[in-house]
Structures are given as structure tokens and as C-alpha cells.
Amino acid sequence: MRVVSVQGIPQEEKGSYVLAIGKFDGVHIGHQAILHQARSLAHNQSELAVVSFTPHPVYVLTGDERYRTWLTPERDKSRLLEQFGVEALFLIQFDAAYANVTAETFVREHLKRLGAKSIVVGADFRFGRGGQATVEDLKSLASTIRVPVHVVHHVEENGVKVSSSNIRDHLLAGRVEAAEALLGRAYSLTGVVEHGDARGRTIGFPTANIGGIDDYVLPKNGVYAVSVDTSVHEPGRNWFGVANLGIRPTVNGLSRRLEVHLLDYSGDLYGKQLRVSLLRRLRDEMKFASLSELTQQIRQDCLMARIMLGLSSLQE
């Protein structure tokens, strides 16, 4: 998939595109409905492209630190979009100047330059200066450049609209199963194994310290059953494991870390890129009186993860 960084007025594209427009943070089941509609319109006559934005517009406009991070940073967003048949991603660099682009300019100049043949958006899409233009405005403006607009109604789960904000809320509360239902896949974070303090190895539970995940929305601190892809660029090598996300209070940790123990794995992971998918929440992070108590709890966590993942049973 071709990823094009767009700053200011886009370069004129020679191709013809069905453009799906939105932030697409999470590429959740609501976004997937938009992509399916766009894919059906593209057929073999034009390419499917996504127009998205970075940094998050809410962060640029309000400075809200919650939106400094993403459910799917750019590297994950592009990977997932490609899996849904997207052939080009036009990533608009959103800043204060771009926030002042009028609705008319966005449609008649920017989208036209991006080769729009058709446009697909969600029903709550807003655009233009102040985000005041609606899908009806989009239809009206796009008609002046003879481009049809297709509006996809939002997807609901239990009567509630699926949204990136709802998924963020689930993750911050530790409800990874609920987040998975809305994403259509387990929530995952991709990072590189860094050297830590090697304390896990000394107590019989070696862990991989995952770095480079500061741009993700991090779930509530705690212990999780996980699936780990140990070969991100060659999918298919997966291991179940137990992950701790938090500050490690028993050893007086100060920084927040994601540490993963892979069940039944032996080998050197330092420097490797891993994708950690959060499957089930096991418990809150706790402070123990001693390393011995911590070791016993980790043993119980591993047993519970094995049971939940079908690797063991209470009868064994």
C-alpha cells in the first residue's frame, strides 16, 4: 500500500480513487463497514484510498493529552487498512493552519486533487473550519465537482454506536474483551524488546520488556492473558503469555512498563519486534510483601491464563 504524507494543498493525483474519509483510529467494526462500502464501489475500475489525519485533530485543537495517543498509530493503521484492500493512504498532516481550511476548499480543491471519483463517509462525519460542515454539506459541495457521496450509517453494539471513544473508555477501564468486540480483533500493541532489570529471570519467569509503545492508548494497569506474535514481519509464530502493565510496585518501580512472560517459550527476544494482543484481564496490579509472594502469584497467573486459553484445566 502506498502511504502519502499530505502537507497543505495536496499534489495532484493522476489516478481515480474511491475515497473513504475519517480518522479511522482503531479501524473498528464501524470503520470496517465504511471500508466494505468503499471497496464495493471501487470494483476494478478505480483504486480504494483512505484520507486520514495525523496528529489526532482533537489533540491539535484542544491539547487534550488523551488524544496524543492512538488505538492504532500510523504503522498499525496502514497495516490494517491494507488488509481491507486499501491501496493508498493519504495522511493529512493536521495542524492549526489545516484546521482553518474551509469546507469548500477541502472538497473543491483538496479532494479533487486527490482524484476523488466517489466519496464514502460515516453518518457523523464533520469537516471544514470548526468542524461545522455535515455530510449534507459534503454532498452539496461534492456535487459541484460531480463526485457522488455515499454515507454509511453507524454500526451499533447493544444499541450504542461503535466509536473510538467508547473503545478507549473500555481499555482505560481494563475491559479488553469489550474492546475486542468493537474492534473485531484483540487490542494489540507492537514494540521492540528492550533490556530491563532481568529480575523476572532470577525468579524463574523471564519477561520481555516491550519498548516503543508510548504512542498507544495503554489499558488500565494490571495483569493480562495475551497472545504474542514473535515474528511481526513473518506472521505465524505466536505464543500465549501473561503480561503485566504497570509500575511494578513490589520492586518499587517508577516507570510504567509492559512486561510479557511467554508460556513454554525459550530463546532470546532482545531487539525483536513483538505484537502483544490483550485477550483477557486476570487481575489488578498489586504490591506484594516479598519476591517470594510475587513469584507465587505469577505462578497462579500463569495457571489461570493456561486455563482460560485452553492450555490446561483445573483437573490437571
N, C-alpha and C positions, 0 to 999 in steps of 0.2 A: 504494500500500500504506500502511496505517495503522501508524505506529510509536508504541507506548505505553510510556512510561517508568514502571516499577513500583517504588515505594519502600515497603518494608514490606508490609503487607497490601494486596492489590490492590483496586481499585474493582470492584464487581460489574458484570460484563458482561451485556448484555441478549441478545447473540447466542449462537448454538450453534456450537462450534468443534471440529474435529479438531485436537488439539494435538500438534505434533511438538516434543519437548523435548531440548535439548542445547546445548552451547557453539557448535556449528556454525562453528568457526573454520576458514576456508578454503572452506567449502561444497564439500568434495571429493566424490569419487565415492561414498564411504561415506555421507556426509550426503545425497547425492542419492538414494540408494536409500531412505532414510527418508522423504524428501520425496515420492518417487513413490508409496510405500505410503500415505502420509497423503492424498495427492491422490486416489488411487483410492477411499479410504474416504469422502472428503468428497462426491464426486459433485456434485449440485446441491442437496443437502439441508442442507448446513452449510458454513461457511467453513473454509478451511485457515489455521491460525495456527501460529507458532513461538514457543516460550517459550525465551528465551536469557538470557545473563548478561553483565554488564559491571561493573567490570573483570574480567579473567580470574580465576576463582576461585583458581587456583594462585598467582597473584601476591598476592592478598589474604591467603591462608592461610600462604604461606611467604616472601613478599618476594623470590622468585626473579626477578631482573631480566629473565631471558629471556622471562618471560611478561607483562612490561609492554607488549610489542608484540604485534601480531596479524598473522596471514596476511591477514585481512580485517577491517580496522577497521569500525566501525559503518556508515559511509557505503557501503562496498563490500558488507558483509554484507546490508544491506537491499536494495541494488540486485540482487544475485544471487538472494536469496530471492524477490524479486518475479518474476524471470524464471522461477522454478519454480512459479509460481502461488500463492505465499503472499499472503494478503490482509491479514494483521495480524501484527505482530511485537511481542510483549510482552517488553520488555527489562528484566529484573530488575536493579536496582542492588545488586550483591553487595558486602556489607561484613561486618565482623566480627559484627554483630548478625544479619544474614541467615544467616550461616554456622551460627548456633545454632538456626535453625528446625528443629524435629523433622520427621521423615519424615511423621508423622501430620498435623501442621499443614500441611505443604506440600501434601499430597494433599487432605485433607478440607476445608481452608479455602481455600488459595490457588488450587489448580487448579479447585476447584468454583466459586469466584468468577469465574474466567476463562472460565466457560461450557463446560467440557470435556464433549464428547459422546463422544469417543474419544481415546485417548492412543497415540502412536506413539513408540517409543524404540529406540535401538540395544541390542544384547545386553549391552554392558558399562556401561550407564547406572548411575550411582550417585547417591544424593541423601540429603538429611537431614543432621543434625548429624554431623560427622566423615565424611560420605560413606559411611556404613556400610550404608545400605539398598540392596538389589539390585532387579532387575526383578521377582523373585518377591515381594518385599515390596510393590513398586508394584502388582502385580496384586491382592494381597490387600487393600491399603488402598483401591484404586480400586473394588473390588467393593462396598465398604460405601457408596459413593455411586453405585453402579450405572453405572460407566463402564468399558467394556472397554479392555484394554491390549493393543497389538499390538507384538511385539518383532521387529525386523529384524536378521537375522544380519549380522555384519560382512562387508564386502567385502574380498577378498584380491587381491593382486597378487604373482605369483610365490610364492604360499604364505605371504605375510606380510600381516597385517591392515593395511589402509589407515588411517592415522591422521594427525592434525595434527602430532603429534610427529615422525613419520617425514618429513613434508614439510618441517618446519623443519630437520631434520638435512640433508636433501638441499640445501636452499637455502644453509645455512651452509657446506656443502662446495662450493658452486658448481654443483651438479648440477641445473640448471634444467630440463633435459629430463626427468629422473626426476620432478621436482616436477610438471611439466606432465601426465605420465601419471597421477599420483594425483589431481590437481585436476580433470582433464578439460578443462583450458584452460591457456594460458600464465599463469604467475605475473605479476601486474601491480601497479604502484604508481601512484597518482593524486596529483598535486601541481600546484602553480602555478609558472610560470616566473618566477624572480626575477633581478634584476640580479646578475651576477657580476663578475669582473675583466676580461671581454671579451678575454682572451688568445687564445681559440680563433679569434676573428675575425681577429686580427692574423696568424695563421699559415695562414689560408685554410680553417679548419674551424670555423665558428661553432657554438657549442653552446648549448643551453637548460639553464640551471641549475634543477633541479627542487627546489622547497622544499615544506615541509609534509608530509614523509614520515616523520617521527620515530616515528609510531605503528605503522609497518610492521616486520615481520621483514625485515631487509636481508640480501640474499645476500652471499656471500663477495666481497671486493673483487676487481675485475677488469674486463675489457672484454667486452661482450656485444653480440651482434646482437639488435636489438629491433624491435618494431612500435609505432608511436606514433599514438594517436588524438588528433588535434589539435582535435577538437570534441566533447568528452565529452558535452555535453548534446544534441548533434545527431550521433549516431553515423554513421559512413560516410566520414569524412575521415581516412584513415590513410596513414602514411608509414613506410617502413623506415628504420632508422638504426643507428648504433653508439653505445653508451653506455659511459661509464667510471664505475664506482662505486669511490670510494676517496678517498685524501687528496692525490693529485697530487704525488708525491714529487719529480718533476723540477723543479717550480716551488716546492718547499718548502712545500707546502700543509700545514695543520694540522688542518682540519676535514674530516669525511667528507662527500662530495658525490656526487650523481648528476647527471652532465652528459651530454646527449644531442646528437649531431650527426645531423640528418635528411638522408638521401641525396636529392639532387636538389631540395631544398626551398629556396625563398627567400621571405622575409616576416618580419614582426615577430610574435614569440610572447610578448613580455613581458606578464605579467599573465594569460595564458591558462592554463586548466586542461588538463593533458595526462594521458593514461593511457599509461604505458610498460609494454609487455609484453615480458618477457625470453624470447627464443626460443632462443638458443644462446650458450654461453660460448666466447669466442675465445681469451683468454689471461689470465694473471695481470697485475695492475698492476705496472709496472716503473719504475725510475728511470733516466733517460737522461742522458748526459753533456752534452747540449745541446738547445736547442729544435729545432735542425735534425734531430737524430736522432729526437726525438719526432715531428716532422712527418712524417718518412719512415715511421715505424712506424704512425702514424694512417692514412697513405695505404694501407699494406698491410692494416691492419684493415678499412678501407672496402672494399678489393678482395675480401678474404676474405668479408666479410659479403655482398657482392653475389653472390659465387659460391654461398655457402651458401643464399641466399634466391632463387636462380634469376634474378637480375638481370643476371648476367654469366657468363663462362666463362673457363677458363684459355687457351682458344684465341684469345680476342679480343686 
